[in-house]
Amino acid sequence: MGLRTKLAGAFVLLLTTAVLTASVVDLSWTLAKMANEVIDSANAVAAELFEQVRNALTHNSADSIDALRDDPGLLTFIQSVRAFGPGVVFISIERPGGESVMGRPAGGMASFRAQPIDALSRAAERTLPLRLLGAMWREHSYVAARPVMVNNQPFAVIRVGVSTGLIADEVHFLVWKIFGISIAIILVAAGAGAAIGDFLSRSVRAIAGGVEQLAAGEEVTVTISSRDELGNLADLFNRLSRQVLSERNRWENERGGLFKALRSMTDAILLVDADSTVLFANSEAQARLKPGAGAVEGRMLTLVLGPRHPLVRMVEGALASGTEAHDVALEFEDSTSQKNQCLVSIFPLSRGRGAAGLLIALRDLKPVAELETVVEYSSHLARMGGLISGVAHQIRKPLNVLSIRLEWMRQDAAQGMPLGAHIESIRYEIHRLDRVIDGLLRFMRPERLELMPVDIAELLREAGAQISSPNIVVDYQAVGVLPKLDADRALLAEAFRNIFQNAADAMPQGGKITVRAALVPGRQIEVTVADCGCGIEPDQLDRIFDLYFTTKPTGNGVGLSLALRAIDLHQGTIEVDSKVGRGTRVCVRLPIQTVGANPQPEPELVQRL
């Protein structure tokens, strides 16, 4: 049902209700007036007849009945009322026992079926005219009775009969006239309502058409000449239309720029809706997930990758819970059976459970691994440069001393002086050079790891038992059941002996070394060695792994360097944190399974860098 029909229907309904109400009120009032005229006529005749009877009885009290029958005035009145009284059909005077004195209806009272006049009075008093209309639509007779008292005793009863048959035609005419007028008004109202509805709906249809054009992305301007509320609404709609188009153009530009940026990214980007249907996939995602399978946009992710794909399970969980995921490692095989290792991040497009969609980013770990290899190799080169610099410094000092001593020997020999002191000094410097070269060879010799299962807890206890410093207590703390390492036992044992001995040397008065081993994420075992010694100065902390660097008077600066070398060969990491006066904490992390020697970057990768 259109707006025009609704407006016309509402207008007709309201006007019809008003017309019917007015018609009912008018009909009720008119019928009541006509009924009251009949009632008043009967009561007036009864009252006048009562006066005539009273006068007749007053002038002749010998025989009351005969006086009434012979009274010329009474007879004349009755005859005149019968002839000219409105609605009066009979007049009678009866004794209380039913004996007729004068004026009975034809056929007697038994044949005259009449209701009391009070029944017509009660019908005229009702608000709704239905009962009164039924009483006056066809001929009905009513009787008005008035008693006559003589000496306070009932003497006679005056009865006046009236009929509505004389006014039935008037009632018929009145009802049909009101009905016809009401129908005419309703028809006129229907036409007027349709015209008004068409006038009002014309503006609304114009605005509705503008909304449809706006929804289709077209620029629209609604023109309404009226300056009423609809005109103001049209002006507001035109302003809203311009604003919506402006925002839509801006959004389209931003959306295009965003998709262009997403398509140019080296990471795989997917956008899925709440049903896991792929709405957007850049070329990297296409190549990574389903190479050679055609476009994946518009298809469900389950159909593209299969229901058992790990990414599908992650997406289903994220859609159900509405939670984010950051840098989750994921390994899967593509359609060519090639393994892919990625870091997956998932971002819901709405908050709470039942997300409206997801933005999925997959980062290939292969370039990251290559970059980590290059960074690690660069770190090795940097350490190697520091090593060479340290070795050059250690060799240059004895050579300078040797050069000076040889010059002194030449001068003393020319003068015939003893050369024993010079020879001892030269022998000492040569010994120093031998120690430097021996340490360098120990550090630089290629290690062939002899891998075997190693119980790290047992190895740490053995290494701690070889501490030679007195008053040192080693507290071992193993968290949970630790798996065995795939490692070179001898090389790791020497590395931890050097770390433990440095911790003991930092506490010359004795103390406790806390050793804690635990399994950490990434299938690694973390070993922490903490002492409560003097600590390391901040400016010396970066040099403690340099070969030959030492702060101890009798140290050779080789122990921690060899420990770092051993940890590197096992593809582990070592970190040192120290506070002056509070102690030092060394953290070593070792993978449970060691692939082999320290990996070197691929030649092509080195050349590329």
Wavefront OBJ file of the C-alpha trace (Angstrom):
o trace
v 0.000 0.000 0.000
v 1.497 3.281 -1.135
v 1.758 6.511 0.785
v -0.871 8.123 -1.420
v -3.382 5.354 -0.620
v -2.560 5.533 3.073
v -3.055 9.308 3.188
v -6.331 9.100 1.240
v -7.547 6.212 3.422
v -6.665 8.054 6.620
v -8.407 11.211 5.408
v -11.546 9.298 4.352
v -11.578 7.338 7.602
v -11.351 10.459 9.728
v -13.974 12.335 7.694
v -16.289 9.305 7.587
v -16.036 8.970 11.352
v -16.894 12.648 11.765
v -19.806 12.461 9.261
v -21.235 9.303 10.799
v -20.970 10.771 14.274
v -22.705 13.963 13.164
v -25.360 11.978 11.267
v -26.087 9.753 14.268
v -26.324 12.783 16.544
v -28.605 14.611 14.111
v -30.795 11.546 13.550
v -31.047 10.911 17.263
v -31.972 14.514 17.961
v -34.583 14.633 15.152
v -36.178 11.303 16.070
v -36.298 12.319 19.725
v -37.977 15.584 18.740
v -40.599 13.753 16.643
v -41.203 11.185 19.412
v -41.541 13.928 22.009
v -44.156 15.672 19.813
v -46.210 12.455 19.801
v -45.743 12.028 23.540
v -46.607 15.677 24.217
v -49.714 15.404 22.007
v -50.974 12.371 23.964
v -50.232 13.941 27.334
v -51.825 17.264 26.284
v -55.023 15.546 25.114
v -55.141 13.501 28.321
v -54.686 16.629 30.416
v -57.388 18.596 28.506
v -59.777 15.676 28.704
v -59.147 15.443 32.429
v -60.165 19.092 32.787
v -63.307 18.478 30.736
v -64.246 15.490 32.905
v -63.593 17.438 36.075
v -65.852 20.328 34.888
v -68.610 17.918 33.869
v -68.543 16.199 37.245
v -68.538 19.519 39.078
v -71.737 20.802 37.394
v -73.668 17.541 37.675
v -72.940 15.330 40.680
v -76.238 13.315 40.691
v -75.273 10.675 38.202
v -71.640 10.997 37.261
v -71.604 8.437 34.491
v -74.642 9.862 32.758
v -73.307 13.375 33.278
v -70.169 12.481 31.418
v -72.048 10.736 28.609
v -74.449 13.646 28.178
v -71.964 16.494 28.563
v -72.003 18.299 25.185
v -68.636 19.982 25.722
v -66.912 16.695 26.476
v -68.456 15.046 23.441
v -67.424 17.943 21.219
v -63.853 17.869 22.529
v -63.521 14.137 21.962
v -64.866 14.436 18.412
v -62.569 17.365 17.593
v -59.502 15.578 18.969
v -60.318 12.449 16.984
v -60.619 14.534 13.854
v -57.697 16.913 14.234
v -55.395 15.608 17.002
v -51.885 14.777 15.608
v -51.341 11.056 15.911
v -54.364 10.454 18.181
v -56.211 7.295 17.144
v -58.690 6.924 20.004
v -59.879 8.485 23.268
v -61.705 6.559 25.973
v -62.914 6.920 29.531
v -63.201 3.696 31.479
v -64.210 2.662 34.897
v -61.486 1.024 37.086
v -63.151 -2.324 36.449
v -62.882 -1.977 32.661
v -66.424 -0.688 32.001
v -66.408 1.776 29.130
v -67.919 5.140 29.837
v -67.327 6.570 26.382
v -65.045 6.544 23.392
v -63.616 2.946 22.943
v -61.405 1.995 19.914
v -62.980 -0.075 17.154
v -63.077 -3.716 18.172
v -62.607 -2.891 21.834
v -59.502 -2.492 23.950
v -58.590 -6.115 23.556
v -58.017 -5.664 19.822
v -55.901 -2.507 20.247
v -52.364 -3.652 20.949
v -50.550 -0.701 22.424
v -47.577 -0.108 24.674
v -47.478 2.413 27.469
v -46.389 5.853 26.383
v -43.504 5.569 28.833
v -41.828 2.975 26.550
v -41.600 5.600 23.812
v -40.313 8.133 26.336
v -37.525 5.769 27.439
v -36.515 5.107 23.805
v -36.361 8.870 23.152
v -34.047 9.372 26.130
v -31.348 6.964 24.841
v -28.213 8.394 23.273
v -28.102 5.969 20.343
v -31.199 6.217 18.138
v -31.381 2.522 17.163
v -34.246 1.575 19.480
v -36.118 4.804 18.779
v -35.631 4.298 15.039
v -37.096 0.800 15.346
v -40.086 2.214 17.253
v -40.771 4.887 14.626
v -39.740 3.136 11.382
v -43.052 1.274 11.258
v -46.443 1.965 12.814
v -46.609 1.383 16.566
v -49.360 2.407 19.013
v -48.892 3.784 22.487
v -51.399 4.634 25.255
v -51.228 7.546 27.693
v -53.414 6.863 30.797
v -54.500 9.320 33.457
v -56.659 8.360 36.494
v -59.677 10.438 37.608
v -60.222 10.613 41.390
v -63.576 11.497 43.046
v -63.595 11.933 46.818
v -60.112 10.437 46.861
v -61.490 7.284 45.261
v -60.645 6.005 41.749
v -63.527 6.976 39.515
v -62.301 6.472 35.972
v -59.233 6.217 33.771
v -58.678 8.464 30.765
v -56.845 6.683 27.919
v -55.463 8.437 24.873
v -54.106 6.230 22.084
v -51.482 7.588 19.667
v -49.756 5.981 16.640
v -46.419 6.594 14.884
v -47.846 5.526 11.552
v -48.558 9.138 10.562
v -44.878 10.127 10.958
v -43.265 6.889 9.584
v -42.949 8.420 6.138
v -41.188 11.442 7.622
v -38.807 9.108 9.464
v -38.094 7.195 6.229
v -37.405 10.415 4.369
v -35.151 11.710 7.163
v -33.072 8.542 7.353
v -32.567 8.276 3.597
v -31.715 11.954 3.385
v -29.075 11.663 6.104
v -27.722 8.469 4.512
v -27.510 10.093 1.084
v -25.819 13.193 2.421
v -23.315 11.036 4.335
v -22.490 8.966 1.237
v -22.032 12.122 -0.812
v -19.732 13.629 1.805
v -17.704 10.377 2.023
v -17.287 10.268 -1.761
v -16.217 13.888 -1.834
v -13.829 13.152 1.052
v -12.362 10.191 -0.842
v -11.667 12.380 -3.863
v -10.244 15.144 -1.707
v -8.134 12.635 0.210
v -6.761 11.190 -3.007
v -5.904 14.683 -4.249
v -4.253 15.641 -0.969
v -2.404 12.298 -0.829
v -1.168 12.773 -4.375
v 0.001 16.283 -3.536
v 1.812 15.207 -0.377
v 3.205 11.975 -1.780
v 4.602 13.760 -4.844
v 7.273 15.390 -2.664
v 7.893 12.200 -0.731
v 8.258 10.226 -3.984
v 10.750 12.790 -5.205
v 12.824 12.377 -2.033
v 12.513 8.553 -2.200
v 13.700 8.598 -5.808
v 16.629 10.762 -4.782
v 17.544 8.244 -2.053
v 17.558 5.422 -4.629
v 19.805 7.430 -6.944
v 22.090 8.280 -4.042
v 22.293 4.594 -3.088
v 23.310 3.854 -6.695
v 26.173 6.327 -6.385
v 24.676 9.045 -8.579
v 24.695 12.721 -7.776
v 21.118 13.875 -7.181
v 19.316 17.114 -6.336
v 15.687 17.051 -5.224
v 13.637 20.133 -6.162
v 10.462 20.893 -4.186
v 8.807 24.259 -4.678
v 6.911 24.296 -1.384
v 8.473 26.064 1.558
v 6.947 23.853 4.212
v 8.457 20.983 6.211
v 8.805 18.867 3.053
v 10.718 21.681 1.381
v 13.053 21.891 4.382
v 13.438 18.118 4.274
v 14.412 18.315 0.595
v 17.055 20.962 1.363
v 18.489 18.802 4.140
v 18.505 15.801 1.812
v 20.383 17.753 -0.880
v 23.032 18.784 1.627
v 23.284 15.227 2.910
v 23.578 13.966 -0.672
v 26.509 16.240 -1.397
v 28.217 15.258 1.832
v 27.663 11.541 1.231
v 29.056 11.788 -2.304
v 32.064 13.700 -1.053
v 32.717 11.129 1.682
v 32.181 8.294 -0.774
v 34.684 9.744 -3.248
v 37.201 10.232 -0.442
v 36.588 6.700 0.800
v 36.953 5.274 -2.698
v 40.263 7.109 -3.129
v 41.529 5.910 0.241
v 40.272 2.399 -0.455
v 42.004 2.378 -3.825
v 45.225 3.618 -2.258
v 44.980 1.041 0.513
v 44.398 -1.842 -1.889
v 47.218 -0.579 -4.096
v 49.532 -0.548 -1.098
v 48.340 -4.012 -0.012
v 48.855 -5.397 -3.514
v 52.403 -4.040 -3.636
v 53.398 -5.478 -0.240
v 55.821 -8.374 -0.132
v 53.797 -9.967 2.685
v 50.769 -12.070 1.793
v 47.571 -10.132 2.675
v 44.091 -11.658 2.859
v 40.753 -10.097 3.737
v 37.922 -12.519 4.611
v 34.356 -11.938 5.775
v 32.449 -13.633 8.610
v 31.852 -16.718 6.415
v 35.610 -16.988 5.659
v 34.981 -15.944 2.043
v 38.047 -14.272 0.541
v 37.217 -10.662 -0.282
v 40.757 -9.584 -1.189
v 44.062 -11.358 -1.809
v 47.202 -9.698 -3.116
v 49.496 -11.411 -5.595
v 51.832 -12.634 -2.843
v 48.950 -14.390 -1.074
v 47.826 -15.907 -4.366
v 51.295 -17.251 -5.065
v 51.925 -18.387 -1.493
v 48.646 -20.196 -0.768
v 47.485 -21.607 -4.091
v 49.940 -21.024 -6.926
v 48.468 -21.658 -10.351
v 44.929 -22.161 -9.019
v 43.484 -18.954 -10.434
v 41.822 -16.140 -8.517
v 40.835 -16.975 -4.943
v 38.734 -13.865 -4.345
v 35.049 -14.664 -3.930
v 35.762 -18.243 -2.832
v 35.632 -19.666 0.676
v 39.031 -20.167 2.271
v 38.070 -23.753 3.165
v 37.500 -24.574 -0.505
v 40.742 -22.897 -1.544
v 43.061 -24.496 1.041
v 41.104 -27.468 2.347
v 39.440 -27.952 5.752
v 42.603 -29.361 7.388
v 44.907 -26.521 6.423
v 46.411 -24.931 9.589
v 45.583 -21.425 8.362
v 41.900 -22.410 7.959
v 41.812 -23.631 11.573
v 43.402 -20.400 12.780
v 40.879 -18.314 10.821
v 37.921 -20.314 12.157
v 39.142 -19.862 15.734
v 39.712 -16.123 15.252
v 36.227 -15.662 13.727
v 34.596 -17.529 16.618
v 36.488 -15.749 19.425
v 37.126 -12.346 17.831
v 40.715 -12.277 19.178
v 43.904 -11.091 17.537
v 46.982 -13.164 16.760
v 50.479 -11.735 16.339
v 53.457 -13.410 14.649
v 52.311 -17.006 15.092
v 54.729 -19.437 13.422
v 52.947 -21.601 10.864
v 54.274 -24.314 8.547
v 52.260 -25.749 5.680
v 52.653 -27.252 2.230
v 51.349 -25.549 -0.899
v 49.882 -27.313 -3.927
v 53.417 -28.108 -5.176
v 54.243 -29.939 -1.890
v 56.762 -27.237 -1.041
v 57.000 -26.373 2.641
v 56.383 -22.789 3.660
v 57.229 -21.274 7.018
v 55.379 -18.066 7.828
v 54.589 -15.716 10.656
v 50.813 -15.190 10.705
v 49.077 -12.145 12.199
v 45.259 -11.897 12.329
v 43.286 -8.728 13.065
v 39.463 -8.841 13.536
v 37.457 -6.134 11.740
v 35.110 -5.772 14.720
v 35.242 -6.294 18.457
v 33.809 -9.166 20.442
v 32.727 -12.630 19.423
v 31.513 -13.255 15.909
v 33.842 -10.876 14.058
v 32.563 -9.261 10.860
v 35.746 -10.296 9.066
v 39.507 -10.696 9.400
v 42.627 -9.096 7.988
v 45.326 -11.780 7.669
v 49.021 -11.075 7.086
v 51.527 -13.858 6.301
v 55.250 -13.061 6.382
v 57.645 -15.509 4.757
v 60.350 -16.600 7.208
v 62.878 -17.484 4.522
v 64.064 -13.886 3.876
v 64.046 -13.317 7.633
v 66.204 -16.397 8.165
v 68.575 -15.246 5.412
v 68.794 -11.817 7.002
v 69.442 -13.340 10.421
v 72.183 -15.468 8.879
v 73.767 -12.393 7.303
v 73.510 -10.458 10.571
v 75.053 -13.368 12.457
v 77.811 -13.668 9.888
v 78.441 -9.929 10.149
v 78.651 -10.340 13.919
v 81.235 -13.094 13.428
v 83.211 -10.833 11.118
v 83.070 -8.011 13.661
v 84.271 -10.328 16.401
v 86.954 -11.617 14.099
v 88.121 -8.052 13.480
v 88.261 -7.432 17.212
v 90.161 -10.708 17.645
v 92.736 -9.810 15.015
v 93.145 -6.372 16.562
v 93.704 -7.925 19.992
v 96.186 -10.481 18.638
v 98.124 -7.776 16.798
v 98.330 -5.793 20.028
v 99.496 -8.830 21.999
v 102.182 -9.685 19.396
v 103.382 -6.125 18.875
v 104.324 -5.605 22.542
v 106.791 -8.556 22.758
v 108.212 -7.693 19.349
v 108.901 -4.126 20.467
v 110.605 -5.426 23.587
v 112.660 -7.896 21.499
v 113.724 -5.146 19.116
v 114.887 -2.944 22.007
v 116.719 -5.819 23.764
v 118.549 -6.823 20.566
v 119.757 -3.258 20.078
v 120.985 -3.170 23.694
v 122.721 -6.563 23.169
v 124.561 -5.198 20.117
v 125.793 -2.197 22.097
v 126.786 -4.268 25.180
v 128.522 -6.885 22.992
v 130.572 -4.183 21.337
v 131.711 -3.022 24.786
v 132.349 -6.578 26.037
v 129.631 -6.426 28.694
v 127.739 -9.570 29.862
v 124.636 -10.435 27.840
v 122.823 -12.788 30.269
v 120.120 -10.310 31.332
v 119.269 -9.521 27.728
v 119.074 -13.190 26.834
v 116.670 -13.906 29.737
v 114.476 -10.972 28.748
v 114.387 -12.163 25.130
v 113.561 -15.720 26.270
v 110.646 -14.320 28.374
v 109.213 -12.317 25.477
v 109.482 -15.321 23.169
v 107.535 -17.306 25.791
v 104.889 -14.572 25.841
v 104.634 -14.785 22.039
v 104.237 -18.552 22.278
v 101.372 -18.192 24.769
v 99.655 -15.642 22.561
v 99.963 -17.850 19.494
v 98.811 -20.918 21.447
v 95.680 -19.095 22.643
v 95.016 -17.897 19.120
v 95.348 -21.408 17.717
v 93.007 -22.794 20.383
v 90.423 -20.156 19.521
v 90.778 -20.329 15.749
v 91.206 -24.054 15.122
v 88.175 -25.519 13.303
v 86.123 -27.622 15.682
v 84.467 -30.770 14.440
v 81.609 -31.239 16.862
v 81.197 -34.743 18.161
v 77.471 -34.619 18.843
v 75.871 -36.920 21.371
v 72.908 -36.781 23.805
v 74.034 -34.711 26.795
v 72.282 -34.435 30.165
v 72.701 -30.712 30.823
v 72.010 -31.012 34.571
v 74.728 -33.642 34.979
v 77.164 -31.627 32.854
v 76.594 -28.489 34.970
v 77.232 -30.402 38.209
v 80.484 -31.828 36.844
v 81.627 -28.393 35.668
v 80.777 -26.807 39.021
v 82.604 -29.532 40.952
v 85.912 -28.495 39.296
v 85.916 -24.978 40.758
v 89.188 -24.567 42.596
v 88.264 -21.500 44.641
v 87.565 -22.103 48.360
v 84.377 -21.030 50.184
v 82.338 -21.200 46.955
v 78.922 -22.848 47.110
v 77.146 -23.810 43.881
v 73.326 -23.971 44.102
v 71.808 -26.041 41.266
v 68.156 -25.401 40.278
v 66.557 -27.478 37.523
v 63.006 -26.489 36.521
v 61.015 -29.515 35.424
v 62.327 -32.486 33.461
v 64.911 -31.287 30.954
v 65.407 -33.126 27.659
v 68.892 -34.106 26.569
v 70.905 -31.815 24.341
v 72.390 -32.831 21.015
v 75.858 -31.385 21.751
v 79.653 -31.853 22.039
v 79.990 -32.713 25.719
v 83.688 -31.869 26.119
v 83.399 -28.497 24.399
v 80.327 -27.461 26.431
v 81.934 -28.672 29.655
v 85.007 -26.467 29.041
v 82.753 -23.477 28.247
v 80.761 -23.809 31.511
v 83.969 -24.436 33.532
v 85.304 -21.100 32.264
v 82.000 -19.347 33.112
v 81.893 -20.895 36.621
v 85.569 -20.042 37.250
v 85.010 -16.396 36.283
v 82.034 -16.260 38.671
v 84.200 -17.749 41.463
v 87.084 -15.328 40.727
v 84.613 -12.430 41.129
v 84.067 -13.527 44.798
v 87.574 -13.824 46.363
v 86.037 -13.922 49.865
v 83.656 -16.721 48.899
v 79.945 -16.756 48.126
v 77.197 -18.605 46.285
v 76.862 -19.260 42.588
v 73.250 -19.912 41.535
v 72.877 -22.150 38.505
v 69.364 -22.507 37.057
v 68.373 -24.588 34.013
v 64.911 -24.520 32.437
v 63.131 -25.318 29.183
v 62.009 -22.146 27.348
v 59.871 -21.578 24.203
v 61.559 -22.380 20.904
v 62.780 -25.783 22.139
v 65.743 -24.279 23.930
v 67.322 -24.860 27.310
v 68.246 -21.707 29.216
v 71.126 -21.914 31.718
v 71.571 -18.955 34.065
v 74.757 -18.533 36.136
v 74.520 -15.747 38.740
v 77.119 -14.666 41.320
v 77.141 -12.015 44.046
v 80.617 -10.704 43.327
v 82.048 -7.300 42.548
v 80.422 -6.986 39.116
v 81.832 -5.558 35.890
v 82.270 -1.893 35.048
v 79.886 -0.692 32.291
v 82.737 0.419 30.017
v 84.319 -3.061 30.253
v 81.122 -5.088 29.765
v 81.267 -4.910 25.948
v 84.853 -6.224 25.871
v 84.678 -9.264 28.160
v 84.484 -11.680 25.206
v 87.446 -10.124 23.397
v 90.414 -12.460 23.174
v 93.186 -11.585 25.677
v 91.029 -8.976 27.443
v 91.146 -9.486 31.214
v 90.813 -7.426 34.389
v 92.493 -10.053 36.616
v 96.209 -9.696 37.376
v 96.883 -13.372 36.575
v 94.258 -13.791 33.827
v 95.036 -14.537 30.189
v 91.771 -13.249 28.619
v 91.052 -16.529 26.821
v 88.397 -18.293 28.986
v 85.276 -16.302 28.110
v 86.343 -16.069 24.465
v 86.587 -19.851 24.280
v 83.184 -20.133 26.007
v 81.640 -17.789 23.429
v 83.246 -19.841 20.660
v 81.775 -23.076 22.017
v 78.281 -21.589 22.416
v 78.421 -20.210 18.855
v 79.371 -23.607 17.461
v 76.265 -25.057 19.125
v 74.095 -22.295 17.553
v 73.335 -20.872 20.980
v 73.456 -17.401 22.485
v 75.144 -15.944 25.539
v 74.192 -12.709 27.341
v 75.805 -10.991 30.320
v 74.136 -8.587 32.741
v 76.206 -7.089 35.536
v 75.780 -4.507 38.280
v 78.849 -3.123 40.031
v 78.847 -4.257 43.648
v 75.823 -6.566 43.169
v 77.112 -9.342 40.924
v 76.949 -10.710 37.392
v 74.380 -12.859 35.618
v 75.312 -14.935 32.552
v 72.434 -16.367 30.471
v 73.183 -19.141 27.961
v 70.538 -20.502 25.592
v 71.176 -23.736 23.676
v 68.886 -25.428 21.129
v 67.905 -28.965 22.058
v 68.902 -30.209 18.617
v 72.043 -28.813 16.998
v 72.106 -29.100 13.217
v 75.889 -28.897 12.923
v 78.653 -26.337 12.999
v 77.966 -22.633 13.045
v 76.065 -21.939 9.769
v 77.673 -19.756 7.164
v 75.674 -17.582 4.769
v 75.177 -18.802 1.235
v 77.729 -17.409 -1.236
v 75.036 -15.788 -3.361
v 73.621 -14.063 -0.274
v 77.071 -12.731 0.678
v 77.604 -11.472 -2.854
v 74.172 -9.845 -2.827
v 75.051 -7.921 0.325
l 1 2 3 4 5 6 7 8 9 10 11 12 13 14 15 16 17 18 19 20 21 22 23 24 25 26 27 28 29 30 31 32 33 34 35 36 37 38 39 40 41 42 43 44 45 46 47 48 49 50 51 52 53 54 55 56 57 58 59 60 61 62 63 64 65 66 67 68 69 70 71 72 73 74 75 76 77 78 79 80 81 82 83 84 85 86 87 88 89 90 91 92 93 94 95 96 97 98 99 100 101 102 103 104 105 106 107 108 109 110 111 112 113 114 115 116 117 118 119 120 121 122 123 124 125 126 127 128 129 130 131 132 133 134 135 136 137 138 139 140 141 142 143 144 145 146 147 148 149 150 151 152 153 154 155 156 157 158 159 160 161 162 163 164 165 166 167 168 169 170 171 172 173 174 175 176 177 178 179 180 181 182 183 184 185 186 187 188 189 190 191 192 193 194 195 196 197 198 199 200 201 202 203 204 205 206 207 208 209 210 211 212 213 214 215 216 217 218 219 220 221 222 223 224 225 226 227 228 229 230 231 232 233 234 235 236 237 238 239 240 241 242 243 244 245 246 247 248 249 250 251 252 253 254 255 256 257 258 259 260 261 262 263 264 265 266 267 268 269 270 271 272 273 274 275 276 277 278 279 280 281 282 283 284 285 286 287 288 289 290 291 292 293 294 295 296 297 298 299 300 301 302 303 304 305 306 307 308 309 310 311 312 313 314 315 316 317 318 319 320 321 322 323 324 325 326 327 328 329 330 331 332 333 334 335 336 337 338 339 340 341 342 343 344 345 346 347 348 349 350 351 352 353 354 355 356 357 358 359 360 361 362 363 364 365 366 367 368 369 370 371 372 373 374 375 376 377 378 379 380 381 382 383 384 385 386 387 388 389 390 391 392 393 394 395 396 397 398 399 400 401 402 403 404 405 406 407 408 409 410 411 412 413 414 415 416 417 418 419 420 421 422 423 424 425 426 427 428 429 430 431 432 433 434 435 436 437 438 439 440 441 442 443 444 445 446 447 448 449 450 451 452 453 454 455 456 457 458 459 460 461 462 463 464 465 466 467 468 469 470 471 472 473 474 475 476 477 478 479 480 481 482 483 484 485 486 487 488 489 490 491 492 493 494 495 496 497 498 499 500 501 502 503 504 505 506 507 508 509 510 511 512 513 514 515 516 517 518 519 520 521 522 523 524 525 526 527 528 529 530 531 532 533 534 535 536 537 538 539 540 541 542 543 544 545 546 547 548 549 550 551 552 553 554 555 556 557 558 559 560 561 562 563 564 565 566 567 568 569 570 571 572 573 574 575 576 577 578 579 580 581 582 583 584 585 586 587 588 589 590 591 592 593 594 595 596 597 598 599 600 601 602 603 604 605 606 607 608 609
